[in-house]
Amino acid sequence: MIRRTAASILAVVALLGCAHGIRSARGADRWLGTWEAAPQLVEPRNLAPAPGLNGNTLRQMIHVSVGGSRLRARLSNEFGDGPLVIAGARIARSVARDTIDVATDRAIAFGGSASVTIPAGHSMESDPIDLVVPALSELTVSIHIRSMPAAVTGHPGSRTTSYLATGDRLAERALSGSTPTEHWYALSGLSVRADGAAVVVLGNSIADGRGSGTDKNNRWPDNLARRLQGDTRTANVAVLNAGIGGNAVLRGGLGPTALSRLERDVLAQPGARWVILSEGVNDIGGARGADSSAIVARQLIDAYGEIIRRARARGLRVYGATILPFGGSQYDRPEREAARQTVNAWIRDSGAFDAVIDFDVAMRDPSAPTRLLPSADTGDHLHPNEAGYRMMADAVDLELFRRSR
C-alpha cells in the first residue's frame, strides 16, 4: 500500500563511485549492482564448521536480480583483524546444491592475478568476467581461501546453503563430501555491466528474510525482484538486499547501524537510484520504559531525516516503510507500541519521504491492529512467514520505479 507525499521530486541520476575502503581492480565503468550481502563481523556461533575456512574451498550460491553478460564480484575483509588471502576464485552458473555448470565456469581475477590479498578493513572488486547471466538466475562463487583472519567478515543470515570442502577443489563440478553451512563468508556483492538502476532495501531481519525458506529465495525483496522482472517497464530495475538480522538504526543490534553503513550498503552501490528504508523495530524493541521509548521514537525520526538528506544529496529517491505490528512478540509493551505509532505517523504524514510503503496497513490483523495477520505470522509475532513476505512485496507499487525512470 503506497502513499505519495507532497515532498516527491524528480531525482538526479547519479553514477556512484566505489565506497571508502573499497579498492577497485579496474577503472570506472557503467555497472549495476544485482546482488548484495551486507557485511558484518561474524559472531562465534556463526563461524564456519569443520574443516574451517583456512586452506579450504568455499562454494557459495547467490540469486541475482537483473542479468547481464559481464560481471564482477566483490569480496570483503572489512572486519578482519588481519589479511584475507585468496588463492583462487571461480564463478559459474549453478546446477543444483554444490554442483556447477562446467561449460559456464570462469576464473575470477583481481588486477590480472588469480590470487589476491585483501588487507584488514578493505574490500576488493574483481576484474570484469565475461559470462551470460539471466535475470533471477543462480550463480555459484567458489573461493580457495589460503588464509582467513580470526575475525571473519560475512553475512550469517544467508538463508542459503554454502558448501565447504578440504583443500583446493575449485575445478570440480561437484564438491562430494563437502560440509553444508547456512552462511555467507567474504562474498559481499555482484554487479553486471548493464543499463538500469537499483533499489536498495535498507533493513533488518525482516528484509534479511527470517522466516523465509532456506534456498528458496523468497524473502520479500526477492519477491519484489520477481515482480519487477515480470513487468517490461521495470525489467532493468535491480533489487539489492541490504538487510542485516538484528540490525538497529541508532545503536546496538547486530552489524553496523543503519546510519553508519548507509554509505557502504546503499549510496556506494553501483547504479543505486532508490532506497526503501525499512528499519527501526529493533531500536524500539530495545527501549526500556516509557521515557526511553519516547526518546527512541524521536531519535529514529531524526535519523530518518539524516538518511533522507544524505541519500537525496547523492541523487537517490527515498521511500519510507512503516514498521510492522509486533503485538504478542518479545517486543510487546504499551510504551513500545506507542513509540511505533509515533514513528509510523511521522513516516506517513510528515511529507519527508518521496513516497510511503505502508507495510503496517498491509500486514496488520484488522481485528487486532497491533498484531500481524495470523496467516502472515511465523508464530513469533514479529517476523512474517513466506506468505507474509509475498504480501509485503505485493504492497509495493511498481509505479514508484516506473515514474522516475
N, C-alpha and C positions, 0 to 999 in steps of 0.2 A: 504494500500500500504506500503510495507516494504522495507527498505534499510538496509542491514547489513553493519557494519562498520569494519574498519581494527582493531579496538580495541577489537573485540569479543574474549572472552576467556571462558574456562570452569569454571563454578563457583563451589566453595566448598559448599556442602550442610551443612547447619548449623541447629542444633536444638536450637531454641531460647527459652530463659527463660522468666520469667514474666518481664514486664516493671517496671521501677521505679515508685513507688506509687501504684502498684497493689499487693494486698495481695491474696495469693492463699490458699484455704481451704484444699487442698490436695497436696501431693508431686508431683514431676515431673513425666510425663508420655508422651507417644507419641501421641500428639494431633495435629489436623489440623483445622485451622480456616475455617469456612464455611459461615459465615455471619458477617458483621461488620457495625456499625453505628458510625462514628467518633463523639465523644462527643464535645460539646461546651456549653458555657453559653447561656441559652435560653433567647432571648430578650423578653421584656414585652409583645409585641404584639403576641408572640407565646406561652405564658403560657397557661396552661390548662383552659378550660372553666368551668363554674359551673357544678357540685358541687365542683370542685377543686380536688387536689390530696390528701390532708390530710384526713386520716381516711377512704379513699375510695379504690375501686378496679379498677385497670387499666389493661385492656386486650389489648395486642399488637400483631400484626401479623408480621411475618418475613418469608422471602423466602430464603431457603438455596440453596447453590450451589451443593456441594457434600453431599452424605448421609453417614450414619453410624448407629451403634446400641448402642453406648454410647455417651453421650454428656454432655456438661457443659455450663452454661450461665454466662455471666459477667454483673454485674451491676456497674454503675459509679456514684460517687458523687464528681467528680474531681473539679467542680466549685462551690460546695456548700459552704455556709457560716455557716454551722452547720451540725450536723449529719443527715444522712438519715436512718430512722428506718423502716425496712421492717418486717411486722408482719407475712407474709407468702407469698409463691410464688408457682406456678404450671406451668407445660408445657404440651401441648397436640398437637396432630395433629388437624389442622383446618378443619372444615366442610364448613362453609361459614360465612362471616361477623363476628359477635360476638359469633358464635356457635362452640363448640369443639366436637371432637370425644371422648366421655367419656371413652371408652374402652382403650384409649391411655393416659389418664390423669395421670400425675405423679407429686408427690411433689418434690419441689426443696429445698435442704438443703444446709446449709453453716456450715462446720465444725460439721456436725451431728445435727445441730439445724434448726428448721423450721423458726426461726426469725434471723435477723441479723441487726447490727448497723454498718453502713459504715461511718467512720469519714470523715470530710471535706477534700478534696484533694486526696481521695483514690478511688480505685475500689475494687471489691470483685469477685473472681471466685467461682462458686458453686462447691459442691461435684459432682462427676460423676453421671449421671442419665441413667438408662437402658431404652432405648426407640428406636425402629427401626424407622429411618428417611430416606425415599427415597430421592435420588437426586432431586433437583428442586421442592421440596415439600414445603407446607406452614405449619408453626407451629404457635401456639398461646402461648404466655407467659403472664400469669396473675399474678399481684402482688398486695397484700393488703398493702397499704402504711400507716403506723401508723403516721409518721411524715416526711414531706418533707421540707427541708430548703427553705427560701425565695429565695435564689439564686439557680435556678434549672439547673441541668445538663441534657442535652438531645440532640436530633437531630431534629431540626424543619422541615427540608426538607425530610420528610419520604416518600411522595407520596404514603402513605399507611394509611388506616383508623385505628385508635385505638378507644377503647370504654371505657368510664368512668362511673362507677356505684357507687351509695352511699353504704357505709358500706362494710362488708366482704361478697363478692359474689364469692369467689374463686371456690367453689364447684359446681357452677351452670353450666348447659350445655349451656345455652344462657343467655345473660345479657339483659333481657327485660327492656325497659325503659331507656337504657343507652344513654349517650351523645357521639356522634362521634367527633373525633378531628384528623386532619391530621398531627400529630406529634408523635415522639417517645420521651419518657422520661425515664431516668435512664438506660435503657437497651442498652448495647453497643457492645455485641459480643456473638457469639455462636461458639463452636468448637466441633468436633466429634473425637472419637478415631478411627483413620484410617491411613493407609499408603497413602501417597500422598504428594502434595505440593501446595502452594497457590501463586497466582499472586495478588498483591495488586495494586489497582488503586489509586494513589495519585492525587487528582484533586479538581475541584471547582464545580460550579453548573451544568456544562455540564456532569461531572461524576455523580453528585448527581441526575440528571435526570429532571431538569427544562424543561418543555415542553413534558415530558412523561405522560402517563395516570395514574391517581390515581388507585391503587390496581391492576394495570396491570403488574407490574414488568417488564417493557420494557425500562429501562434505557440501555445505551449501555453496561455497564458491565454485566447486566442481560442477554442481548442478546449474549455477549461473553461466558457467562457460559453455555448457551444452546448449542452453537456451540461446546464448549469443551466436553460437555456431549454426543454430537452426534457422537464423534469420539472415538473409543475404545482405541486409543493410548493416549488420553488426558482425559479420563473419571475420573481420580483421581486428576485432577487439579481443585482446588477451586478458586473462584473469590471473593476477598474481596474489597468492595467499600468503599474507604476512602475519598470520595468526600464530600466537605462542600460548600454549596451555598454561593457565595460572598467571597470565600477564596482567600488569596493572598500568595505569596511565601515569600516576604520580610517584609512587614509591612502593617498595616491597614487591611481592609477587615473584614469579619466575621469569628469568631472562631480563634483558634491559627494558626499562619502562618505555611505554609508547612515545613519550616525549623525547627520550634520549636516543631512540632508534628510528625516529622519523626520517632523518636524512638518509640513513643506510638502507632502510627497508622500503621506503616509499619514494622520496624525492630523487634519489640517485638511480632508481630502477630504469633500465633502458625503455624509452617510449612511454613512460608513465604520463597519463593525462587526467585521470580521475583517481580519487581516493574515497573509499567508503570507510568512515570512522565508526567502528563498532566495538568500543571498549568502555569500561567503567564499572562493570558489575563487581569485579574483584576489589576495586577500591572501596566501593560501598559495603561489600561483604566483610571487609576488614575493619570497618569503623566500630568503635566501642562506645556505646552510649549515644544519647540524643545530641549532645553538643558536638561530639566527634562526627556524627553522621551529617549534621548540618554543615560543618566545616568542609567535609569531604565533598559534599554537593557543590558548594561554592568554588572550591578549588578545581573540581572537574570542569565546571563551566569556564573558568579562567583558562585551563589547559586546552580545552576545545578551541577557545578563541585563539590561543597561540598557534595551535596546529593549523587552523584555518588561515591565519595570516602568513605563516611560513609556506604553506602549500600554494596559496594564491600568488605569492611573490615569485614562485617558480612556474607559474602558468597552469597549475592544476585546478580543476573544479573539485569541490569538497562536498560530499553527501553525508549527512548525519543519520545514523541508525539509532533508533530508540532502544533502550535497554529492556531486555525480555523480562517477563514476570519471574519471580523466584519464590513465591509463596509455597510454604511447606518444605523448603530446602534448608540446608545448614545456614544459609544467609538470612533466613526469615526472622525479622524483628520489626516491630512497628516503626521505629525510628529509621531503619534502613529502607523500608518501603516508602516512607515519607521522602527520604533523600532521592530514591529512584523517581518518584513522581515529580520532584522539583527539577531534576536533571532532564527528564523526558519532556516536561512542559517547556523548558528552555529550548531544547532541540527543536520542538515543533513550532514554537511561537516567536522565537527571538528574531527570525529572519537572517540569522548569521550564516546558515548553510546555503549552498546553491540549490539544494533540494533535500527533502527528508524522506527516509525509507522507514516506515513505521512498523518495525518488526513487533513491537509491543501489541498493537492492534491486531496484526495478522496472526499472532500466536497465542493470545490470551484466551482463557476459558470465559465465554460470555456470562456464565452463571457464577463464576468466581474470578473476577478480572485480575486479581493479584497472583493468579496461578496459571501455569501453562495448560493448554488444551491437553486433556488426558491422552488423546490419540497421537500427540506430538511429543510426549514426555518419556524420557528414558526410564523414569522412575525415581530419579534423584531430585526431580522438580526444579532443576537448574539447567540441564543440558537437553536439547531436543534429540529425538531419535531420528532414524533415517527418513521417516515420513515427515517429521518436522523440518528437516533440512531441505526437503523438496518444497515444502510450503514457504520457507524463507526465500529460496531462490525465486519462486513464483511471485513473491511480493515485490520484487524489484522490477520497476517499469523499464523495459529496454529502450524506451524513448529517451531516457537520460543519456544514452550513449549514441543515439542517432542524431539528436538535435544539435549537438556540439561537434559533429564530425568535421 
